[in-house]
Amino acid sequence: MLTGCRIALVISCIVVFLAEMITSTDGLGHLLVRASRSFQTVDMFVPLITISLLGLPAQRRLQRLARAPADRISGGAVKSLTPGR
């Protein structure tokens, strides 16, 4: 179930970003579209990097949340089996 939440988190971030690109006059998606229309390649990467930096902590929180029950049951023996620790 928590794996589904992690996948949904990624998809929801992408959808919000795309919605901002299409309909918004504000936000990171709008900044990306405006920079691409004026051929400012450096300014195009700023929203992309910002979204990535916002998504990483959320992804890590969900990983910790998924590992918490297994850590409690096994007394921490699961640490060596899970990546990213």
Secondary structure, 3 states (H helix, E strand, C coil): CHHHHHHHHHHHHHHHHHHHHHHCCCCHHHHHHHHHHCCCHHHHHHHHHHHHHHHHHHHHHHHHHHHHHHHHHHCCHHHHCCCCC
